[in-house]
Amino acid sequence: MEKMSRVTTALSSNAISGRTMFCHLDAPANAISVCRDATQVVVAGRNIFKIYALEEEQFVEKLNLRVGRKPSLNFSCADVMWHQMEENLLATAATNGAVVTWNLGKPSRNKQDQLFTEHKRTVNKVCFHPTEVYMLLSGSQDGFMKCFDLRKKESVSTFSGQSESVRDVQFSMKDYFTFAASFENGNVQLWDIRRPDRYERMFTAHTGPVFCCDWHPDDRGWLATGGRDKMVKVWDMTTNRAKEIYCVQTIASVARVKWRPERKFHLATCSMMVDHNIYVWDIRRPFIPFATFEEHKDVTTGIVWRHQHDPHFLLSGSKDSTLYQHMFKDATRPVDKANPEGLCFGLFGDLAFAAKESLISSDANRKPYPGGDRRYPIFFFKKPDQTEQFAHVSSALSVFETDLDSNRMDWFVKTAQLYLLSGKPFAELCDHNAKVARELKRPQVSTTWTMLRIMFSDPANLTTPGPNHNLSKLGTLPLMNSFSMKEMGSGMGTESRLERSKGESRQDNIHLEPGNMHISNNNEENEETEGSEGQAEYMFGDAELDDDDLYSMEHDNQTEEQEYTLPQEAFQLRHEIMDNPSAPEHLQQDKADSPHVSGNEAEVTCLTPIESFSLISISQPLFSPHLPASFFCPIVREMLSYYAEQGDVQMAVSVLIVLGDRIRKEIDDLTQEHWYMSYIDLLQRFELWNVSNEVIKLSTCSAITCLNQASTTLHINCSNCKRPMSNKGWICDRCHQCASVCAVCHHVVKGLFVWCQGCSHGGHLEHIMNWLKSSTHCPAGCGHLCEYT
Amino acid sequence: GVEVPRALASGPSAFIPAKQVHYNPLTVILDALSVTSIKCLSSVKSQKKTQHALLELDGPLPRHWRHYIAVMAAARHHCSYLVQHHSAGFLEAGGEESWLNGLEYAPTKLRSLQTLNKLLAHRPWLITQQHIQELVCPGVEPRWSLAELIHAVVLMAHAHSLCSFVWGCGLNPEPDHIGGYTFQPPSPSHLPRSPHSPLVDGAMEVEVLMKRMVELQQQQEEEECTQEEMVTRFERERSESIPTAVVRGAPPDLVLRLVEDPEFRYEDFAPRGEQAPPTMRAQDYSWEDHGFSLVNRLLPDMGQLLDEKFQVVSNLTYHRMAMHEGVDTHTLRKALWNYIHCLYGIRYDDYDYGSVNVLLERSLKVFVKTMACHPEQTTTHIYHAFWRHFRHSEKVHANLIVMEARLQAALLYTLRAITHYMR
């Protein structure tokens, strides 16, 4: 009772004063501890053992306990604890295995009181009983815990963990007889101090060492543990089996864990390696630290709350030889810097979006998600002190569903399977691919292929179009028109322009549509065609059109294609017309035609075979002398990037492969690699292994081709002992038998091994081949009729 | 009669009679081990797993680089067995043959590892934060990433310690290696001479050793020595002059051209008075607490594998000493382990180095020190001189302990330097 009152007076007199401050120590600290009234702190380490007084503005060194010219290893402390009942009593754990107690009331300079050298290895931890003055517990590397009565010369009981070293021991705050011990092998044991023969309970808390544990100061059942596996776990020990109720994942191994006074859900941790910060966690929000102290420059080795009823002061010692007092109000709050929005795609393309409610509430259109409205305040705190808590955040979650069909990727799979990327002349590849695209109702892509063919083909090849050649030309014309016009306009003299427009008129005259004949001058015609320039740009990626437009356009095209099936049948006519000499009437006819074409907006009208054919035959003489293939490279490059940007990396890569050297140098390697990787990734997701492999093979990026060489291992089992053969393929490490012996020559097969699937005998490829030429029976003599095909 | 060329040695191991080593020329050295003592299997398994992970599995370094680094490391100890083994692996992984002609053909980035390799092999305590910085610091060209560096360091340390093992077991190059043994049965003159013949007091030794172990276990509590005494004992062990054997003939050129500064060796600590290299306190930087976390952070899984490896070896025992069964060899193993760490300047506060002196006879110390510090100078004589009544498997066990202890010591120094750099 008296003690209680003293505690409270101490607290009130201390009344939340102080500031964030630090002092330099002479040496790295290993552990710190405060005395009960929170006015002094003891710092212990290999080369330091001092007591500092905590004053308003600074630390003041009170006492150096490390005395003697050459202090013994007993001063080399791994841990220190100040008795919470008896203010003159301290205990230290020494690295040489000694447990030492110190009496500050001693008049001499050397305050050493008792020395216990019962442990054989380093003592990791000492712990006084919270209410019993003379009871001290120690845990050592040798796997033993010892309980000392300070009135006696030696330990009163020894507890054997039956396992590796003890890393921490802690008396329960509430249960008089209970203590917890944590071990290097990941176990935590609970002991009754009266029963040294056997632990009460044991459970595995972590993988790897459990460096620390701490009982909750108020809640009797809660034990927090921290381990090398970077986790802090909170266990409920009141039930039959220890139950993990909270788990916090940190970024480095957890060296110390301490519950925060007066805050049921808060605990402080520091790390043993790499990370120098001290974190205070709200265990209910394990993903982000509640508060962080970032002052230390090296790992923090000891943390302790200054007063057992005051949550605002934290003391810490570190390997950087400093001792800090942290004020909670000065802590960094990571949550303030965290991104309050979240965005995620679902498996089927649904999009979920969570944001602060305040940001989203203005959006009136938002419909509640059928799964229930997900707005909820995440936590409510009863504590009045707002600055101490996480902000009251409530988030709204919206889910946007996608129409499944619109995302179907069938076209992708089909395209991937049907495209030809190599093995035929360039022109045929283009034609084939154009055809594939067209059949999949992707006229734009189809057109692109055809144009590529035109742009990059050797003129000589063009003159000998194959039978399917004609077919494949579908749809080029209008685009070609506009495209070439554009180029011509900038690059060529008026004369050629004129000539060209004539050429066009010739092509266009194939349309047998009767039209108005009034417009007959060249200029006007140019304007007309130039009017369609927009299309050309659209094709090559400059267009401002956005996705939706693009798609709608394609849909339009599809319908139009249908309409134009008829002209395709007018195939025969072409030849006759083509032979016609160009005539003014045709020109005029052409004019009549073009308005019609542009009128339907998606010039893609195109798809008449007639047009393209004539274009090609006529344009040859126009292009070949002036425009080498490289002339188109910048445009093609843009086109490829455009496709890639649009998400059709398939097109980009396919074109890249088909064009090969023609375009490769135009595009920087990184981009290419990036495209390849994306495409291969996509292919593999669709399980198109063959295609992906072909792409890898055909790519010229070294980073890509080497993909084929990874994971080429084939795992086999030994034929004798049936165990996997890890080392060499032909000799078993375990039974030391040569596993694969040729049935013909009886030597070990080190290269290609061929075997019969019927009787599983086999051998060198060549031997088996020869054998089975002359005999039908298995060479091993098993009587099986083997077959070699 | 035509002279048939005959190799000097007569089996996979020059020390262990061929009949005890399952004759299996083409597997890796560890196979020799696995048969020598079946109980070593767990150790072999973890050893192989680590080796496999280091050389084959995912990691920041390309495969042929890994082999080349191992070649560089093995060359430091003139271990032509490993050099050839990894050279083959290097070529198999698509490495360029010219690199093997000398370090100057390798990329600068690999060559920049030379200093670290040298220190790691012979005097790891000299590795400082600066060495790490030179490789990792931004602006350095060619720059190593920390993950790459850790990978390389583990590779090198692993190869160095494996060299100790290879020399310590007297493993001979395989038949397809240069200088490898051949298939001909050894002629009578080549039969290994029986190692036991002249020694009558061998049995006595074992008895004495066992008695001492028991005594040590009992007395440990009673005496309390001053710190000075403890330090003195540590220093005595560390600086005790152990004559290491005759210097061997020059290593094959194949190996030598891969070594830079071949004169750099392990240094005997100067006898008292002179500046001894600083001691590292095991309690301040231990594998369990610090090393593991760092490795695991930078090279996931590797920490786990190494951890397993160390644990397996430190727990390995057959409860047997020479002709006695059911012996707790813990103190002996501990003494060995700590003695090796002591040679590398790592001191355990909670260990009394007096017991090293009691338990490890001089010939054993000669063997251990040679193996740990100058493995290339191991001779048959050294191997046969210690533990004369022990089985070969027990000697191999000692070898294993040396290998792992050495690996851990070298790793600890480097990891500490890296930790300091990261701070």
Chai-1 contact restraints between the chains, C-beta under 6 A:
chainA,res_idxA,chainB,res_idxB,connection_type,confidence,min_distance_angstrom,max_distance_angstrom,comment,restraint_id
A,S72,B,Q227,contact,1.0,0.0,6.0,A-B,restraint_1
A,L73,B,Q227,contact,1.0,0.0,6.0,A-B,restraint_2
A,L73,B,D349,contact,1.0,0.0,6.0,A-B,restraint_3
A,T95,B,Q283,contact,1.0,0.0,6.0,A-B,restraint_4
A,T95,B,D349,contact,1.0,0.0,6.0,A-B,restraint_5
A,N96,B,D349,contact,1.0,0.0,6.0,A-B,restraint_6
A,N96,B,D350,contact,1.0,0.0,6.0,A-B,restraint_7
A,G97,B,D350,contact,1.0,0.0,6.0,A-B,restraint_8
A,T117,B,E224,contact,1.0,0.0,6.0,A-B,restraint_9
A,R121,B,D350,contact,1.0,0.0,6.0,A-B,restraint_10
A,T122,B,Q283,contact,1.0,0.0,6.0,A-B,restraint_11
A,T122,B,D350,contact,1.0,0.0,6.0,A-B,restraint_12
A,S253,B,S293,contact,1.0,0.0,6.0,A-B,restraint_13
A,M272,B,D289,contact,1.0,0.0,6.0,A-B,restraint_14
A,M273,B,H290,contact,1.0,0.0,6.0,A-B,restraint_15
A,M273,B,S293,contact,1.0,0.0,6.0,A-B,restraint_16
A,M273,B,L294,contact,1.0,0.0,6.0,A-B,restraint_17
A,D298,B,R423,contact,1.0,0.0,6.0,A-B,restraint_18
A,H736,B,N24,contact,1.0,0.0,6.0,A-B,restraint_19
